[in-house]
């Protein structure tokens, strides 16, 4: 009887120990998931590589636009709303950008997209990491890598945001 009780106790103990330690372990990192998904960030591009990014990813430092290197490179089709930027990586941690207009003929949507492009890059956000100022943004990205910034040398070969705005309106709304 004692042997049966002891055996029962041991079996129950092993079961309880095993069940108390049974759990799904987190044995993957966010960086591994990015790789599995085929996620490409600006930091993965090399000189002369190009990619399309969302138009609201820029930030300001000393009155100049910069691009955080944790920005995702888009592989989705161009939408009917919002301006994207096609960037080309240049030597010296710089990029040049070209605006990619939404696929629509609706001049009001285009005008709204232009205004949204300006506001997303200039207007403060309620989220600290979305500040228009590079220095107020988070220091590490979602996978724990330090964020670095690439200087935006030009947008549509222009050096002034006002000139970019006037060009976009003239070519896409007033014509």
DODOKOL-914569 format. One line per 8 residues: for each residue x, y, z of N, C-alpha, C. Coordinates in steps of 0.02 Angstrom, whole numbers, plus 32768, in hexadecimal, padded with zeros to 4 digits. Last residue first. Example, Ala and Ser with C-alpha at 12.3 -4.5 7.8 and 13.67 -1.06 7.14 Angstrom:
// DODOKOL-914569
8282,7F90,8162,82AC,7FCB,8165,8285,8002,818A ~ 8294,7EE4,8186,8267,7F1F,8186,8294,7F5B,8186
//
This chain:
// DODOKOL-914569
7F50,8E06,738D,7F52,8DF9,7345,7F11,8DDF,732A ~ 7F4B,8E14,7417,7F39,8E4E,73EE,7F36,8E3E,73A3 ~ 7F73,8D96,7449,7F32,8DB2,745B,7F1C,8DE9,742B ~ 7FF0,8D6E,741B,7FBD,8D3B,7429,7F78,8D57,7438 ~ 804B,8DD6,7402,804A,8D9C,73D6,800E,8D6E,73DF ~ 802F,8E33,746B,802E,8E47,7425,8026,8E0B,73F7 ~ 8041,8DE3,74DF,8000,8E03,74D0,7FFB,8E14,7487 ~ 80C9,8DBF,74D0,8095,8D8B,74D4,8050,8DA8,74C4
8107,8E3E,74D1,810E,8E12,7497,80D5,8DDE,7497 ~ 80E8,8E6B,7553,80D0,8E91,7518,80D3,8E66,74D9 ~ 812A,8E07,75A1,80E2,8E12,75A6,80C7,8E34,7567 ~ 81AF,8E1F,757A,8191,8DDD,756F,8145,8DE4,756F ~ 81BF,8EA3,75A9,81C4,8E95,7561,81A5,8E51,754F ~ 81B2,8E89,7632,8183,8EB6,7611,8184,8EAA,75C5 ~ 8224,8E3D,7649,81E2,8E1E,7650,81AC,8E48,762E ~ 82AF,8E45,75DF,8283,8E6A,760C,823F,8E47,760E
82F8,8E0B,757D,8318,8E12,75BE,82ED,8E36,75F1 ~ 82D1,8D8D,7502,82C8,8DCF,751F,82E4,8DD0,7566 ~ 82CA,8D10,74CB,8302,8D3A,74B8,82FB,8D82,74D1 ~ 8266,8CD6,7518,8257,8CE9,74D2,828B,8D1A,74B7 ~ 82C2,8D06,759C,8283,8CE6,758B,826F,8D02,7547 ~ 836A,8CE8,75D7,8339,8D0C,75AE,82F9,8CE4,75AA ~ 83AB,8CAE,7644,83CE,8CDF,761B,839F,8D08,75F1 ~ 838E,8C86,76E1,8369,8C88,76A2,8387,8CC0,7679
83FF,8C24,7740,83EB,8C67,772A,83C7,8C62,76E7 ~ 83CE,8BA3,77A9,83EC,8BB4,7769,83D2,8BF8,7754 ~ 83EE,8B6B,784E,83C8,8B96,7820,83F0,8BA5,77E2 ~ 83D3,8AD8,78B3,83FE,8B0B,7896,83D6,8B30,7861 ~ 83A4,8A84,7944,838D,8AA5,7907,83C0,8ADA,78F3 ~ 83DD,89EB,7984,83E2,8A34,7986,83CF,8A52,7943 ~ 836A,8965,7995,83A4,8980,7972,83A3,89CD,7977 ~ 82F8,8925,79C7,832F,8936,79F4,836D,8952,79D5
828E,8917,7977,82B6,88DB,7981,82F6,88EA,79A8 ~ 8254,8994,796D,822D,895F,798C,8252,891D,7993 ~ 82E3,8A01,798F,82A8,89EC,796A,8287,89B1,798D ~ 8318,8A83,79FF,831F,8A3F,79E5,82DE,8A2C,79C1 ~ 82F2,8B05,7A1E,8338,8AF9,7A0B,8343,8AB3,79EC ~ 8263,8B64,79EA,8282,8B2E,7A10,82C8,8B1E,79F4 ~ 8273,8C18,79D1,825B,8BD4,79C0,827F,8BA0,79EA ~ 82A9,8C91,79DF,8274,8C80,7A0E,8258,8C3A,7A01
8302,8CA4,7977,831C,8CA0,79BA,82E9,8C8C,79EF ~ 82AD,8CB6,7906,82D5,8C78,790E,82EC,8C6F,7956 ~ 820C,8CF1,790D,8252,8D01,791A,8279,8CC2,792B ~ 818B,8CCE,7904,81AB,8CE1,78C5,81F5,8CF0,78CE ~ 816B,8C38,7962,817A,8C80,7961,8199,8C91,791D ~ 814E,8BB7,797B,8139,8BD2,793B,8143,8C1D,7937 ~ 816E,8B97,79FB,819B,8B7E,79C7,8187,8B96,7981 ~ 8103,8BD3,7A42,8147,8BEE,7A46,8173,8BD7,7A0C
8069,8BF9,79FE,8096,8BC2,7A0F,80DE,8BDB,7A0C ~ 8023,8C64,79CF,801C,8C55,7A16,804A,8C1D,7A2D ~ 8093,8CC2,7964,8064,8C8B,796F,805B,8C81,79BA ~ 80AA,8D5D,790E,80B8,8D30,7947,8080,8CFD,794F ~ 80BF,8D68,785E,8093,8D72,7898,80A5,8D42,78D2 ~ 8112,8D43,77F3,811D,8D82,7817,80F8,8D89,7859 ~ 80EE,8CCF,77B4,8136,8CDB,77BE,8144,8D1A,77E7 ~ 8066,8CD3,77AC,8084,8C98,77CD,80CE,8CA3,77DA
8052,8D4A,7762,8042,8D48,77A9,8063,8D0D,77CD ~ 807B,8D27,76DF,809B,8D5E,7703,8090,8D57,774E ~ 8023,8CBC,76C5,806B,8CB2,76C1,8090,8CE8,76E8 ~ 7FA9,8CFF,76CC,7FB9,8CCD,76FE,8004,8CBF,76FF ~ 7FB1,8D4D,7658,7FAC,8D6E,769A,7FBF,8D3D,76D1 ~ 7FB4,8CE6,75F9,7FEC,8D16,75FD,7FEC,8D37,7642 ~ 7F38,8CAA,7610,7F75,8C83,7619,7FB2,8CB0,7620 ~ 7EE2,8D12,75EC,7EE3,8CFA,7631,7F22,8CD2,7640
7EFF,8D14,7563,7F0D,8D50,758C,7F11,8D3C,75D6 ~ 7ECE,8C95,7542,7F15,8CA5,7537,7F29,8CE1,7562 ~ 7E48,8CA4,7560,7E6F,8C72,7584,7EB9,8C81,757E ~ 7E2A,8D08,7502,7E21,8D16,754A,7E48,8CE4,7574 ~ 7E41,8CC8,7488,7E6C,8D00,749B,7E65,8D12,74E6 ~ 7E45,8C28,745E,7E1C,8C55,7486,7E48,8C8C,74A2 ~ 7E8B,8BC7,7425,7E84,8C04,73FD,7E5B,8C38,7422 ~ 7F07,8B62,7476,7EC3,8B7C,7471,7EC4,8BBA,7444
7F7C,8B22,74C3,7F5C,8B0F,7484,7F13,8B24,7485 ~ 7FE6,8BA1,750D,7FB4,8B6B,7511,7F95,8B5E,74CC ~ 8093,8BBB,74DB,804E,8BD2,74E6,801E,8B97,74E9 ~ 8127,8BC2,7520,80FE,8B91,74FC,80B6,8BA1,750D ~ 81B4,8C2D,751A,8170,8C20,7530,814E,8BEE,7502 ~ 8256,8BF9,753E,8228,8C0E,7509,81E2,8BFE,7521 ~ 82EF,8C1E,7593,82AA,8C05,7591,8284,8C22,7556 ~ 838E,8BE4,75C4,8367,8C14,759D,8322,8BF4,7595
83ED,8BD5,765B,83BD,8BBB,762A,83A3,8BF4,7600 ~ 8487,8BAE,76B2,8456,8BDD,7695,8426,8BB7,7668 ~ 8502,8B7A,76E2,84C5,8B77,7709,8492,8BAB,76F4 ~ 8565,8B7D,767D,8567,8BAD,76B4,8528,8BB1,76DC ~ 8513,8B5D,75DE,854C,8B58,760D,8547,8B8B,7645 ~ 845F,8B40,75DE,849C,8B60,75C4,84D6,8B54,75F5 ~ 83D0,8AE6,75B3,8405,8AF0,75E5,8444,8B0A,75C1 ~ 8339,8B28,7583,8376,8B09,756B,83AE,8B1A,759D
8289,8B15,759A,82CB,8B2D,75B0,8302,8B06,758E ~ 81F0,8B4E,7578,8221,8B1E,755F,8264,8B3B,7573 ~ 816C,8B67,75E8,81AB,8B80,75CF,81D5,8B46,75B4 ~ 80BB,8B81,75D9,80F5,8B5A,75EE,8133,8B7D,75D3 ~ 8028,8BCF,760C,8065,8BD5,75E3,809B,8BA9,7602 ~ 7F7D,8B9C,760D,7FBE,8BA5,762D,7FF8,8BA7,75FB ~ 7F1A,8B27,75B7,7F1C,8B5E,75E7,7F62,8B62,7604 ~ 7F1D,8AB8,756F,7EF5,8AEE,7553,7EF5,8B2B,7580
7FC5,8A6D,756F,7F7F,8A75,7581,7F5D,8AAF,755E ~ 802E,89FA,7522,8022,8A41,752F,7FD7,8A4A,753A ~ 803D,8959,7574,802F,8984,753A,8024,89CD,7550 ~ 80C7,8937,75E7,8080,8937,75D5,8075,8963,7598 ~ 8140,8944,7618,813B,8917,75DF,80F2,8910,75C9 ~ 81A4,89C3,7664,8163,89A7,7651,8168,8977,7616 ~ 8215,89BC,76E5,820F,89C4,769D,81CF,89A0,7689 ~ 8207,8A0D,7783,81FA,89D2,7759,81F7,89E5,770F
8288,8A5E,77DD,824C,8A64,77B3,8245,8A27,7786 ~ 82FB,8A64,7821,82CF,8A2C,7832,828E,8A2D,7809 ~ 833F,8AD7,7802,8351,8A9B,77DD,8328,8A5E,77F0 ~ 82E2,8B6C,77E9,82F9,8B39,7817,8307,8AF8,77F1 ~ 8317,8BF3,778A,82F0,8BB6,7786,830B,8B83,77B8 ~ 8306,8CA5,7797,832C,8C68,779E,82FC,8C2D,779B ~ 8301,8D4F,7762,82E1,8D0E,7768,8315,8CD6,776C ~ 8335,8DDA,77C6,8340,8DAF,778B,831C,8D6C,7798
833A,8E25,7839,8316,8E40,7800,831D,8E18,77C0 ~ 837B,8DD1,7896,839C,8E0F,787F,837C,8E29,783F ~ 8317,8D52,7862,8351,8D60,788D,8375,8D9C,786F ~ 8280,8CFA,7850,82A5,8D39,7847,82DD,8D3E,787B ~ 8250,8C67,77F4,8253,8C90,7830,8283,8CCA,7824 ~ 81E1,8BFF,7792,821A,8C2C,779A,8217,8C4F,77DE ~ 8172,8BB2,7775,81A7,8B95,779F,81E1,8BC3,77AD ~ 8105,8BC2,771F,8106,8BE4,775F,813D,8BCD,778E
8104,8B76,76AA,8119,8BBC,76A7,811F,8BDF,76E9 ~ 814D,8AD4,76B0,8115,8B00,76BD,812D,8B48,76C2 ~ 81BF,8AA7,762B,81AC,8AAD,7672,816E,8AD8,7677 ~ 8212,8A41,75B8,81DA,8A6F,75C4,81C8,8A6C,760D ~ 82C0,8A41,7586,8285,8A23,75A4,8250,8A57,75AE ~ 8362,8A1B,7543,8326,8A45,7548,82EE,8A1D,756A ~ 8414,8A23,754F,83D5,89FE,7555,839C,8A30,755B ~ 8482,8A78,7556,8460,8A71,7515,8423,8A44,7517
84C0,8A29,75E6,84C5,8A61,75B7,84AB,8A4C,7572 ~ 8443,89B8,762A,8487,89D0,7622,8487,8A08,75EE ~ 83C8,8993,76A8,83DA,89A9,7665,8423,89C0,7664 ~ 83AC,897F,772B,83C1,8945,7705,83D6,8956,76BE ~ 837A,89F6,775C,83BF,89E3,7770,83D9,89A7,774A ~ 82F6,89F2,7731,8325,8A1E,770E,836D,8A0A,771F ~ 82C6,8945,7735,82C7,8988,7751,82FA,89B1,772A ~ 825E,88C2,770B,8299,88E9,76F8,8292,892E,7716
8224,8822,7732,8222,8869,7741,8263,888B,772E ~ 820C,879E,7722,822C,87C1,76EA,822A,880D,76F4 ~ 81DD,8753,7787,81AC,8779,7761,81CA,879A,7723 ~ 8258,8727,77BB,8228,86F6,779F,81F6,8719,7772 ~ 828B,87A1,77EB,82AE,877D,77B6,827F,874B,7794 ~ 822E,87C0,784F,8239,87EF,7817,8259,87CA,77DC ~ 8248,8754,78A3,8207,8758,7882,820B,8788,7846 ~ 82C8,8776,78CF,82BF,8739,78A9,827C,873A,7882
82A7,87EA,7917,82D4,87EF,78DD,82CE,87B1,78B1 ~ 825E,87B9,797F,823B,87E2,794D,8265,87E9,790E ~ 8291,870D,799B,8295,8755,79A7,826D,877B,7971 ~ 825F,8677,79EC,826A,869E,79AF,826E,86E7,79C2 ~ 8233,8633,7A58,8275,8621,7A3E,8282,8640,79FA ~ 81DB,8630,7ADC,81E6,8662,7AA7,822D,8658,7A8E ~ 8185,8599,7B00,81BF,85C5,7B09,81C4,85F5,7ACE ~ 80F2,856E,7B49,8110,857D,7B08,814A,85AD,7B14
8100,84F8,7BCE,80EA,8538,7BB3,810D,8543,7B70 ~ 8113,849A,7C5A,80FD,8498,7C14,80E3,84DC,7C00 ~ 812C,849B,7CDF,8160,84B5,7CB4,814D,84B3,7C6A ~ 80BE,8461,7D15,80CE,84A4,7D2C,8105,84C4,7D01 ~ 80BF,83E3,7CDB,808B,8412,7CC7,809A,8459,7CDD ~ 812E,83AA,7D1E,812E,83B2,7CD5,80FA,83E5,7CBF ~ 8102,83AD,7DA2,813F,83D0,7D8E,8140,83DD,7D43 ~ 808F,835C,7D98,808A,83A2,7DAE,80C7,83CA,7D9A
80CB,82E2,7D6E,8097,8303,7D46,8092,834D,7D57 ~ 811F,82C9,7DDB,813B,82D1,7D98,8109,82F5,7D6B ~ 80BC,82BC,7E40,80F1,82F0,7E44,810F,82FE,7E00 ~ 8074,824D,7E15,8053,828D,7E1B,8085,82C6,7E1D ~ 80DA,81EE,7E20,80BA,81FA,7DDF,8098,823E,7DE0 ~ 80F3,81F5,7EAB,8128,8203,7E7A,810A,8214,7E36 ~ 8076,81CE,7EE1,8093,820F,7EF1,80C8,8223,7EBE ~ 806E,814C,7EAF,803C,817D,7E9C,8056,81C4,7EA7
80DB,8114,7EF5,80DA,8115,7EAC,80A9,8149,7E92 ~ 80AB,8123,7F78,80E9,8143,7F64,80ED,8149,7F18 ~ 803A,80D2,7F71,8032,8119,7F82,806F,8141,7F6C ~ 8077,8058,7F56,8046,8073,7F27,803D,80BE,7F32 ~ 80C4,8047,7FC9,80E5,804B,7F89,80B6,806A,7F55 ~ 8060,803E,8028,808E,8077,802C,80B1,807F,7FE9 ~ 8028,7FC5,8000,8000,8000,8000,802C,803F,8000
//
